[in-house]
Amino acid sequence: MGNENLDQSIIDSVQEIVRLHKQGDDLAHKILTWLDAIHSGKESLEDKNAYMTRVEVLMDATKV
């Protein structure tokens, strides 16, 4: 999945909670990609524009 910077327990937890809430694997992938980018320093939660863009992407991938 390309999330080598994340602990396997985080990856498993995100995938499990996404499945529990009957969301698609695409949402789990997007969440994990974002967490990996934050962990590796490629993105910052303090960058409000990037944060809002990511939140919008995650909301679009969420089934209601």
mmCIF file of the N, C-alpha and C atoms, coordinates in Angstrom:
data_MODEL
# 
_entry.id   MODEL 
# 
loop_
_atom_site.group_PDB 
_atom_site.id 
_atom_site.type_symbol 
_atom_site.label_atom_id 
_atom_site.label_alt_id 
_atom_site.label_comp_id 
_atom_site.label_asym_id 
_atom_site.label_entity_id 
_atom_site.label_seq_id 
_atom_site.pdbx_PDB_ins_code 
_atom_site.Cartn_x 
_atom_site.Cartn_y 
_atom_site.Cartn_z 
_atom_site.occupancy 
_atom_site.B_iso_or_equiv 
_atom_site.pdbx_formal_charge 
_atom_site.auth_seq_id 
_atom_site.auth_comp_id 
_atom_site.auth_asym_id 
_atom_site.auth_atom_id 
_atom_site.pdbx_PDB_model_num 
ATOM 1   N N  . MET A 1 1  ? 0.820   -1.208 0.000  1.00 0.00 ? 1  MET A N  1 
ATOM 2   C CA . MET A 1 1  ? 0.000   0.000  0.000  1.00 0.00 ? 1  MET A CA 1 
ATOM 3   C C  . MET A 1 1  ? 0.854   1.258  0.000  1.00 0.00 ? 1  MET A C  1 
ATOM 4   N N  . GLY A 1 2  ? 2.145   1.103  0.281  1.00 0.00 ? 2  GLY A N  1 
ATOM 5   C CA . GLY A 1 2  ? 3.019   2.260  0.264  1.00 0.00 ? 2  GLY A CA 1 
ATOM 6   C C  . GLY A 1 2  ? 3.028   3.055  1.549  1.00 0.00 ? 2  GLY A C  1 
ATOM 7   N N  . ASN A 1 3  ? 2.668   2.447  2.639  1.00 0.00 ? 3  ASN A N  1 
ATOM 8   C CA . ASN A 1 3  ? 2.640   3.135  3.936  1.00 0.00 ? 3  ASN A CA 1 
ATOM 9   C C  . ASN A 1 3  ? 3.721   2.579  4.849  1.00 0.00 ? 3  ASN A C  1 
ATOM 10  N N  . GLU A 1 4  ? 4.924   2.436  4.306  1.00 0.00 ? 4  GLU A N  1 
ATOM 11  C CA . GLU A 1 4  ? 6.003   1.812  5.054  1.00 0.00 ? 4  GLU A CA 1 
ATOM 12  C C  . GLU A 1 4  ? 6.425   2.611  6.287  1.00 0.00 ? 4  GLU A C  1 
ATOM 13  N N  . ASN A 1 5  ? 6.029   3.865  6.376  1.00 0.00 ? 5  ASN A N  1 
ATOM 14  C CA . ASN A 1 5  ? 6.370   4.690  7.534  1.00 0.00 ? 5  ASN A CA 1 
ATOM 15  C C  . ASN A 1 5  ? 5.411   4.487  8.704  1.00 0.00 ? 5  ASN A C  1 
ATOM 16  N N  . LEU A 1 6  ? 4.332   3.762  8.475  1.00 0.00 ? 6  LEU A N  1 
ATOM 17  C CA . LEU A 1 6  ? 3.326   3.569  9.517  1.00 0.00 ? 6  LEU A CA 1 
ATOM 18  C C  . LEU A 1 6  ? 3.463   2.197  10.158 1.00 0.00 ? 6  LEU A C  1 
ATOM 19  N N  . ASP A 1 7  ? 3.212   2.152  11.436 1.00 0.00 ? 7  ASP A N  1 
ATOM 20  C CA . ASP A 1 7  ? 3.210   0.885  12.177 1.00 0.00 ? 7  ASP A CA 1 
ATOM 21  C C  . ASP A 1 7  ? 2.050   0.029  11.669 1.00 0.00 ? 7  ASP A C  1 
ATOM 22  N N  . GLN A 1 8  ? 2.267   -1.255 11.585 1.00 0.00 ? 8  GLN A N  1 
ATOM 23  C CA . GLN A 1 8  ? 1.245   -2.168 11.072 1.00 0.00 ? 8  GLN A CA 1 
ATOM 24  C C  . GLN A 1 8  ? -0.034  -2.115 11.905 1.00 0.00 ? 8  GLN A C  1 
ATOM 25  N N  . SER A 1 9  ? 0.086   -1.863 13.204 1.00 0.00 ? 9  SER A N  1 
ATOM 26  C CA . SER A 1 9  ? -1.116  -1.789 14.047 1.00 0.00 ? 9  SER A CA 1 
ATOM 27  C C  . SER A 1 9  ? -1.990  -0.591 13.666 1.00 0.00 ? 9  SER A C  1 
ATOM 28  N N  . ILE A 1 10 ? -1.383  0.495  13.218 1.00 0.00 ? 10 ILE A N  1 
ATOM 29  C CA . ILE A 1 10 ? -2.153  1.656  12.756 1.00 0.00 ? 10 ILE A CA 1 
ATOM 30  C C  . ILE A 1 10 ? -2.858  1.311  11.453 1.00 0.00 ? 10 ILE A C  1 
ATOM 31  N N  . ILE A 1 11 ? -2.134  0.684  10.549 1.00 0.00 ? 11 ILE A N  1 
ATOM 32  C CA . ILE A 1 11 ? -2.721  0.282  9.266  1.00 0.00 ? 11 ILE A CA 1 
ATOM 33  C C  . ILE A 1 11 ? -3.902  -0.659 9.499  1.00 0.00 ? 11 ILE A C  1 
ATOM 34  N N  . ASP A 1 12 ? -3.696  -1.666 10.332 1.00 0.00 ? 12 ASP A N  1 
ATOM 35  C CA . ASP A 1 12 ? -4.766  -2.628 10.629 1.00 0.00 ? 12 ASP A CA 1 
ATOM 36  C C  . ASP A 1 12 ? -5.966  -1.948 11.280 1.00 0.00 ? 12 ASP A C  1 
ATOM 37  N N  . SER A 1 13 ? -5.713  -1.032 12.191 1.00 0.00 ? 13 SER A N  1 
ATOM 38  C CA . SER A 1 13 ? -6.801  -0.345 12.898 1.00 0.00 ? 13 SER A CA 1 
ATOM 39  C C  . SER A 1 13 ? -7.628  0.513  11.954 1.00 0.00 ? 13 SER A C  1 
ATOM 40  N N  . VAL A 1 14 ? -6.960  1.257  11.086 1.00 0.00 ? 14 VAL A N  1 
ATOM 41  C CA . VAL A 1 14 ? -7.691  2.095  10.130 1.00 0.00 ? 14 VAL A CA 1 
ATOM 42  C C  . VAL A 1 14 ? -8.533  1.210  9.209  1.00 0.00 ? 14 VAL A C  1 
ATOM 43  N N  . GLN A 1 15 ? -7.948  0.151  8.691  1.00 0.00 ? 15 GLN A N  1 
ATOM 44  C CA . GLN A 1 15 ? -8.695  -0.741 7.799  1.00 0.00 ? 15 GLN A CA 1 
ATOM 45  C C  . GLN A 1 15 ? -9.885  -1.375 8.512  1.00 0.00 ? 15 GLN A C  1 
ATOM 46  N N  . GLU A 1 16 ? -9.689  -1.772 9.758  1.00 0.00 ? 16 GLU A N  1 
ATOM 47  C CA . GLU A 1 16 ? -10.773 -2.392 10.519 1.00 0.00 ? 16 GLU A CA 1 
ATOM 48  C C  . GLU A 1 16 ? -11.917 -1.417 10.780 1.00 0.00 ? 16 GLU A C  1 
ATOM 49  N N  . ILE A 1 17 ? -11.600 -0.205 11.190 1.00 0.00 ? 17 ILE A N  1 
ATOM 50  C CA . ILE A 1 17 ? -12.666 0.754  11.518 1.00 0.00 ? 17 ILE A CA 1 
ATOM 51  C C  . ILE A 1 17 ? -13.412 1.186  10.253 1.00 0.00 ? 17 ILE A C  1 
ATOM 52  N N  . VAL A 1 18 ? -12.698 1.295  9.138  1.00 0.00 ? 18 VAL A N  1 
ATOM 53  C CA . VAL A 1 18 ? -13.348 1.643  7.874  1.00 0.00 ? 18 VAL A CA 1 
ATOM 54  C C  . VAL A 1 18 ? -14.319 0.531  7.465  1.00 0.00 ? 18 VAL A C  1 
ATOM 55  N N  . ARG A 1 19 ? -13.887 -0.720 7.595  1.00 0.00 ? 19 ARG A N  1 
ATOM 56  C CA . ARG A 1 19 ? -14.779 -1.857 7.282  1.00 0.00 ? 19 ARG A CA 1 
ATOM 57  C C  . ARG A 1 19 ? -15.961 -1.908 8.249  1.00 0.00 ? 19 ARG A C  1 
ATOM 58  N N  . LEU A 1 20 ? -15.698 -1.681 9.533  1.00 0.00 ? 20 LEU A N  1 
ATOM 59  C CA . LEU A 1 20 ? -16.754 -1.706 10.546 1.00 0.00 ? 20 LEU A CA 1 
ATOM 60  C C  . LEU A 1 20 ? -17.871 -0.721 10.210 1.00 0.00 ? 20 LEU A C  1 
ATOM 61  N N  . HIS A 1 21 ? -17.490 0.414  9.652  1.00 0.00 ? 21 HIS A N  1 
ATOM 62  C CA . HIS A 1 21 ? -18.475 1.444  9.307  1.00 0.00 ? 21 HIS A CA 1 
ATOM 63  C C  . HIS A 1 21 ? -18.929 1.344  7.854  1.00 0.00 ? 21 HIS A C  1 
ATOM 64  N N  . LYS A 1 22 ? -18.644 0.168  7.252  1.00 0.00 ? 22 LYS A N  1 
ATOM 65  C CA . LYS A 1 22 ? -19.118 -0.152 5.903  1.00 0.00 ? 22 LYS A CA 1 
ATOM 66  C C  . LYS A 1 22 ? -18.708 0.886  4.859  1.00 0.00 ? 22 LYS A C  1 
ATOM 67  N N  . GLN A 1 23 ? -17.454 1.334  4.980  1.00 0.00 ? 23 GLN A N  1 
ATOM 68  C CA . GLN A 1 23 ? -16.888 2.251  4.008  1.00 0.00 ? 23 GLN A CA 1 
ATOM 69  C C  . GLN A 1 23 ? -15.985 1.466  3.064  1.00 0.00 ? 23 GLN A C  1 
ATOM 70  N N  . GLY A 1 24 ? -15.644 2.060  1.945  1.00 0.00 ? 24 GLY A N  1 
ATOM 71  C CA . GLY A 1 24 ? -14.823 1.373  0.947  1.00 0.00 ? 24 GLY A CA 1 
ATOM 72  C C  . GLY A 1 24 ? -13.341 1.358  1.299  1.00 0.00 ? 24 GLY A C  1 
ATOM 73  N N  . ASP A 1 25 ? -12.642 0.389  0.706  1.00 0.00 ? 25 ASP A N  1 
ATOM 74  C CA . ASP A 1 25 ? -11.194 0.302  0.900  1.00 0.00 ? 25 ASP A CA 1 
ATOM 75  C C  . ASP A 1 25 ? -10.491 1.567  0.428  1.00 0.00 ? 25 ASP A C  1 
ATOM 76  N N  . ASP A 1 26 ? -11.099 2.266  -0.521 1.00 0.00 ? 26 ASP A N  1 
ATOM 77  C CA . ASP A 1 26 ? -10.524 3.509  -1.031 1.00 0.00 ? 26 ASP A CA 1 
ATOM 78  C C  . ASP A 1 26 ? -10.386 4.547  0.092  1.00 0.00 ? 26 ASP A C  1 
ATOM 79  N N  . LEU A 1 27 ? -11.365 4.597  0.980  1.00 0.00 ? 27 LEU A N  1 
ATOM 80  C CA . LEU A 1 27 ? -11.294 5.540  2.097  1.00 0.00 ? 27 LEU A CA 1 
ATOM 81  C C  . LEU A 1 27 ? -10.138 5.181  3.017  1.00 0.00 ? 27 LEU A C  1 
ATOM 82  N N  . ALA A 1 28 ? -9.977  3.910  3.327  1.00 0.00 ? 28 ALA A N  1 
ATOM 83  C CA . ALA A 1 28 ? -8.862  3.477  4.175  1.00 0.00 ? 28 ALA A CA 1 
ATOM 84  C C  . ALA A 1 28 ? -7.535  3.846  3.527  1.00 0.00 ? 28 ALA A C  1 
ATOM 85  N N  . HIS A 1 29 ? -7.428  3.622  2.236  1.00 0.00 ? 29 HIS A N  1 
ATOM 86  C CA . HIS A 1 29 ? -6.199  3.952  1.514  1.00 0.00 ? 29 HIS A CA 1 
ATOM 87  C C  . HIS A 1 29 ? -5.903  5.456  1.602  1.00 0.00 ? 29 HIS A C  1 
ATOM 88  N N  . LYS A 1 30 ? -6.917  6.280  1.432  1.00 0.00 ? 30 LYS A N  1 
ATOM 89  C CA . LYS A 1 30 ? -6.726  7.736  1.486  1.00 0.00 ? 30 LYS A CA 1 
ATOM 90  C C  . LYS A 1 30 ? -6.333  8.192  2.887  1.00 0.00 ? 30 LYS A C  1 
ATOM 91  N N  . ILE A 1 31 ? -6.948  7.618  3.908  1.00 0.00 ? 31 ILE A N  1 
ATOM 92  C CA . ILE A 1 31 ? -6.590  7.964  5.285  1.00 0.00 ? 31 ILE A CA 1 
ATOM 93  C C  . ILE A 1 31 ? -5.148  7.573  5.565  1.00 0.00 ? 31 ILE A C  1 
ATOM 94  N N  . LEU A 1 32 ? -4.786  6.356  5.175  1.00 0.00 ? 32 LEU A N  1 
ATOM 95  C CA . LEU A 1 32 ? -3.423  5.870  5.423  1.00 0.00 ? 32 LEU A CA 1 
ATOM 96  C C  . LEU A 1 32 ? -2.386  6.669  4.636  1.00 0.00 ? 32 LEU A C  1 
ATOM 97  N N  . THR A 1 33 ? -2.719  7.057  3.430  1.00 0.00 ? 33 THR A N  1 
ATOM 98  C CA . THR A 1 33 ? -1.805  7.877  2.642  1.00 0.00 ? 33 THR A CA 1 
ATOM 99  C C  . THR A 1 33 ? -1.575  9.217  3.322  1.00 0.00 ? 33 THR A C  1 
ATOM 100 N N  . TRP A 1 34 ? -2.628  9.797  3.852  1.00 0.00 ? 34 TRP A N  1 
ATOM 101 C CA . TRP A 1 34 ? -2.517  11.078 4.550  1.00 0.00 ? 34 TRP A CA 1 
ATOM 102 C C  . TRP A 1 34 ? -1.683  10.923 5.826  1.00 0.00 ? 34 TRP A C  1 
ATOM 103 N N  . LEU A 1 35 ? -1.986  9.910  6.615  1.00 0.00 ? 35 LEU A N  1 
ATOM 104 C CA . LEU A 1 35 ? -1.206  9.680  7.841  1.00 0.00 ? 35 LEU A CA 1 
ATOM 105 C C  . LEU A 1 35 ? 0.272   9.452  7.529  1.00 0.00 ? 35 LEU A C  1 
ATOM 106 N N  . ASP A 1 36 ? 0.542   8.710  6.456  1.00 0.00 ? 36 ASP A N  1 
ATOM 107 C CA . ASP A 1 36 ? 1.921   8.462  6.056  1.00 0.00 ? 36 ASP A CA 1 
ATOM 108 C C  . ASP A 1 36 ? 2.613   9.766  5.655  1.00 0.00 ? 36 ASP A C  1 
ATOM 109 N N  . ALA A 1 37 ? 1.918   10.610 4.917  1.00 0.00 ? 37 ALA A N  1 
ATOM 110 C CA . ALA A 1 37 ? 2.487   11.892 4.497  1.00 0.00 ? 37 ALA A CA 1 
ATOM 111 C C  . ALA A 1 37 ? 2.779   12.788 5.699  1.00 0.00 ? 37 ALA A C  1 
ATOM 112 N N  . ILE A 1 38 ? 1.911   12.767 6.681  1.00 0.00 ? 38 ILE A N  1 
ATOM 113 C CA . ILE A 1 38 ? 2.132   13.559 7.895  1.00 0.00 ? 38 ILE A CA 1 
ATOM 114 C C  . ILE A 1 38 ? 3.316   12.992 8.668  1.00 0.00 ? 38 ILE A C  1 
ATOM 115 N N  . HIS A 1 39 ? 3.339   11.683 8.831  1.00 0.00 ? 39 HIS A N  1 
ATOM 116 C CA . HIS A 1 39 ? 4.410   11.030 9.582  1.00 0.00 ? 39 HIS A CA 1 
ATOM 117 C C  . HIS A 1 39 ? 5.780   11.247 8.944  1.00 0.00 ? 39 HIS A C  1 
ATOM 118 N N  . SER A 1 40 ? 5.819   11.235 7.627  1.00 0.00 ? 40 SER A N  1 
ATOM 119 C CA . SER A 1 40 ? 7.097   11.386 6.927  1.00 0.00 ? 40 SER A CA 1 
ATOM 120 C C  . SER A 1 40 ? 7.503   12.849 6.746  1.00 0.00 ? 40 SER A C  1 
ATOM 121 N N  . GLY A 1 41 ? 6.615   13.779 7.140  1.00 0.00 ? 41 GLY A N  1 
ATOM 122 C CA . GLY A 1 41 ? 6.939   15.195 7.035  1.00 0.00 ? 41 GLY A CA 1 
ATOM 123 C C  . GLY A 1 41 ? 6.617   15.816 5.688  1.00 0.00 ? 41 GLY A C  1 
ATOM 124 N N  . LYS A 1 42 ? 5.983   15.061 4.805  1.00 0.00 ? 42 LYS A N  1 
ATOM 125 C CA . LYS A 1 42 ? 5.627   15.596 3.482  1.00 0.00 ? 42 LYS A CA 1 
ATOM 126 C C  . LYS A 1 42 ? 4.432   16.544 3.564  1.00 0.00 ? 42 LYS A C  1 
ATOM 127 N N  . GLU A 1 43 ? 3.636   16.380 4.614  1.00 0.00 ? 43 GLU A N  1 
ATOM 128 C CA . GLU A 1 43 ? 2.493   17.265 4.858  1.00 0.00 ? 43 GLU A CA 1 
ATOM 129 C C  . GLU A 1 43 ? 2.460   17.627 6.332  1.00 0.00 ? 43 GLU A C  1 
ATOM 130 N N  . SER A 1 44 ? 1.799   18.730 6.621  1.00 0.00 ? 44 SER A N  1 
ATOM 131 C CA . SER A 1 44 ? 1.685   19.190 7.994  1.00 0.00 ? 44 SER A CA 1 
ATOM 132 C C  . SER A 1 44 ? 0.221   19.491 8.303  1.00 0.00 ? 44 SER A C  1 
ATOM 133 N N  . LEU A 1 45 ? -0.188  19.130 9.501  1.00 0.00 ? 45 LEU A N  1 
ATOM 134 C CA . LEU A 1 45 ? -1.556  19.467 9.923  1.00 0.00 ? 45 LEU A CA 1 
ATOM 135 C C  . LEU A 1 45 ? -1.714  20.976 10.105 1.00 0.00 ? 45 LEU A C  1 
ATOM 136 N N  . GLU A 1 46 ? -0.609  21.669 10.234 1.00 0.00 ? 46 GLU A N  1 
ATOM 137 C CA . GLU A 1 46 ? -0.657  23.119 10.422 1.00 0.00 ? 46 GLU A CA 1 
ATOM 138 C C  . GLU A 1 46 ? -0.879  23.872 9.116  1.00 0.00 ? 46 GLU A C  1 
ATOM 139 N N  . ASP A 1 47 ? -0.701  23.205 7.978  1.00 0.00 ? 47 ASP A N  1 
ATOM 140 C CA . ASP A 1 47 ? -0.964  23.811 6.671  1.00 0.00 ? 47 ASP A CA 1 
ATOM 141 C C  . ASP A 1 47 ? -2.467  23.717 6.423  1.00 0.00 ? 47 ASP A C  1 
ATOM 142 N N  . LYS A 1 48 ? -3.173  24.792 6.708  1.00 0.00 ? 48 LYS A N  1 
ATOM 143 C CA . LYS A 1 48 ? -4.638  24.767 6.663  1.00 0.00 ? 48 LYS A CA 1 
ATOM 144 C C  . LYS A 1 48 ? -5.187  24.468 5.271  1.00 0.00 ? 48 LYS A C  1 
ATOM 145 N N  . ASN A 1 49 ? -4.522  24.952 4.228  1.00 0.00 ? 49 ASN A N  1 
ATOM 146 C CA . ASN A 1 49 ? -5.015  24.679 2.871  1.00 0.00 ? 49 ASN A CA 1 
ATOM 147 C C  . ASN A 1 49 ? -4.901  23.202 2.527  1.00 0.00 ? 49 ASN A C  1 
ATOM 148 N N  . ALA A 1 50 ? -3.755  22.605 2.841  1.00 0.00 ? 50 ALA A N  1 
ATOM 149 C CA . ALA A 1 50 ? -3.565  21.175 2.579  1.00 0.00 ? 50 ALA A CA 1 
ATOM 150 C C  . ALA A 1 50 ? -4.528  20.356 3.433  1.00 0.00 ? 50 ALA A C  1 
ATOM 151 N N  . TYR A 1 51 ? -4.714  20.776 4.677  1.00 0.00 ? 51 TYR A N  1 
ATOM 152 C CA . TYR A 1 51 ? -5.622  20.072 5.590  1.00 0.00 ? 51 TYR A CA 1 
ATOM 153 C C  . TYR A 1 51 ? -7.045  20.087 5.031  1.00 0.00 ? 51 TYR A C  1 
ATOM 154 N N  . MET A 1 52 ? -7.497  21.249 4.605  1.00 0.00 ? 52 MET A N  1 
ATOM 155 C CA . MET A 1 52 ? -8.867  21.353 4.093  1.00 0.00 ? 52 MET A CA 1 
ATOM 156 C C  . MET A 1 52 ? -9.037  20.542 2.805  1.00 0.00 ? 52 MET A C  1 
ATOM 157 N N  . THR A 1 53 ? -8.013  20.525 1.975  1.00 0.00 ? 53 THR A N  1 
ATOM 158 C CA . THR A 1 53 ? -8.069  19.727 0.747  1.00 0.00 ? 53 THR A CA 1 
ATOM 159 C C  . THR A 1 53 ? -8.197  18.250 1.086  1.00 0.00 ? 53 THR A C  1 
ATOM 160 N N  . ARG A 1 54 ? -7.390  17.770 2.042  1.00 0.00 ? 54 ARG A N  1 
ATOM 161 C CA . ARG A 1 54 ? -7.448  16.359 2.438  1.00 0.00 ? 54 ARG A CA 1 
ATOM 162 C C  . ARG A 1 54 ? -8.791  16.008 3.050  1.00 0.00 ? 54 ARG A C  1 
ATOM 163 N N  . VAL A 1 55 ? -9.309  16.872 3.901  1.00 0.00 ? 55 VAL A N  1 
ATOM 164 C CA . VAL A 1 55 ? -10.607 16.613 4.527  1.00 0.00 ? 55 VAL A CA 1 
ATOM 165 C C  . VAL A 1 55 ? -11.687 16.512 3.448  1.00 0.00 ? 55 VAL A C  1 
ATOM 166 N N  . GLU A 1 56 ? -11.622 17.383 2.464  1.00 0.00 ? 56 GLU A N  1 
ATOM 167 C CA . GLU A 1 56 ? -12.596 17.346 1.374  1.00 0.00 ? 56 GLU A CA 1 
ATOM 168 C C  . GLU A 1 56 ? -12.493 16.029 0.600  1.00 0.00 ? 56 GLU A C  1 
ATOM 169 N N  . VAL A 1 57 ? -11.276 15.575 0.342  1.00 0.00 ? 57 VAL A N  1 
ATOM 170 C CA . VAL A 1 57 ? -11.067 14.309 -0.365 1.00 0.00 ? 57 VAL A CA 1 
ATOM 171 C C  . VAL A 1 57 ? -11.646 13.154 0.457  1.00 0.00 ? 57 VAL A C  1 
ATOM 172 N N  . LEU A 1 58 ? -11.398 13.176 1.769  1.00 0.00 ? 58 LEU A N  1 
ATOM 173 C CA . LEU A 1 58 ? -11.917 12.102 2.636  1.00 0.00 ? 58 LEU A CA 1 
ATOM 174 C C  . LEU A 1 58 ? -13.445 12.144 2.713  1.00 0.00 ? 58 LEU A C  1 
ATOM 175 N N  . MET A 1 59 ? -13.995 13.330 2.785  1.00 0.00 ? 59 MET A N  1 
ATOM 176 C CA . MET A 1 59 ? -15.457 13.439 2.827  1.00 0.00 ? 59 MET A CA 1 
ATOM 177 C C  . MET A 1 59 ? -16.082 12.929 1.529  1.00 0.00 ? 59 MET A C  1 
ATOM 178 N N  . ASP A 1 60 ? -15.440 13.234 0.409  1.00 0.00 ? 60 ASP A N  1 
ATOM 179 C CA . ASP A 1 60 ? -15.953 12.758 -0.878 1.00 0.00 ? 60 ASP A CA 1 
ATOM 180 C C  . ASP A 1 60 ? -15.906 11.237 -0.969 1.00 0.00 ? 60 ASP A C  1 
ATOM 181 N N  . ALA A 1 61 ? -14.938 10.629 -0.294 1.00 0.00 ? 61 ALA A N  1 
ATOM 182 C CA . ALA A 1 61 ? -14.787 9.164  -0.339 1.00 0.00 ? 61 ALA A CA 1 
ATOM 183 C C  . ALA A 1 61 ? -15.659 8.457  0.691  1.00 0.00 ? 61 ALA A C  1 
ATOM 184 N N  . THR A 1 62 ? -16.319 9.212  1.548  1.00 0.00 ? 62 THR A N  1 
ATOM 185 C CA . THR A 1 62 ? -17.136 8.634  2.623  1.00 0.00 ? 62 THR A CA 1 
ATOM 186 C C  . THR A 1 62 ? -18.572 8.424  2.133  1.00 0.00 ? 62 THR A C  1 
ATOM 187 N N  . LYS A 1 63 ? -19.079 7.211  2.367  1.00 0.00 ? 63 LYS A N  1 
ATOM 188 C CA . LYS A 1 63 ? -20.467 6.895  2.022  1.00 0.00 ? 63 LYS A CA 1 
ATOM 189 C C  . LYS A 1 63 ? -21.371 7.302  3.170  1.00 0.00 ? 63 LYS A C  1 
ATOM 190 N N  . VAL A 1 64 ? -22.441 8.004  2.838  1.00 0.00 ? 64 VAL A N  1 
ATOM 191 C CA . VAL A 1 64 ? -23.426 8.383  3.858  1.00 0.00 ? 64 VAL A CA 1 
ATOM 192 C C  . VAL A 1 64 ? -24.744 7.693  3.625  1.00 0.00 ? 64 VAL A C  1 
# 
